[in-house]
Amino acid sequence: MQTFKVGDKAVYPGQGVGEVMGIEHKDIAGQRQSFYVLKIMENGMKILIPINKVGSVGLRSLIDEKAVIKVYGILKQKDISVDSATWNRRYREYMEKIKTGSVFEIAEVLRDLYLLKFDKELSLAKGVNEDDIETDLKQIFNC
């Protein structure tokens, strides 16, 4: 189990990078539990994460410089074959990769979606470009 101390930065899936602001102890259902107090840097939201559930919620340390270089390498790969499966099968496969929490798996999904955008117009059923759809939506919602 990964442990953190006050001042450490950590990634909380679905929320982003946060800073461990402290550790709180609470009695819940007659049991004393310890929580990391994580403040999300982007919006200041405070999240309590049970220390004994860190692994199952996917809380992890920031990646190091070596891992960043590997992520960039994955994103730069352009000569790969993007799966020609149906959109719903690709969706399930991509969601499974995202759920792993691995930055490398997530980078692969991002790269594949980017490449697919140029190979296929990603589900633009009207056969028009994204700017036209955005204009239509703004008119619909009076933006």
Secondary structure as UniProt FT lines:
FT   TURN            6..7
FT   STRAND          9..12
FT   TURN            13..15
FT   STRAND          16..28
FT   TURN            29..30
FT   STRAND          31..40
FT   TURN            41..43
FT   STRAND          46..50
FT   HELIX           51..53
FT   HELIX           54..57
FT   STRAND          60..61
FT   HELIX           65..76
FT   HELIX           87..100
FT   HELIX           103..119
FT   TURN            122..123
FT   TURN            125..126
FT   HELIX           130..140
FT   TURN            141..142
//
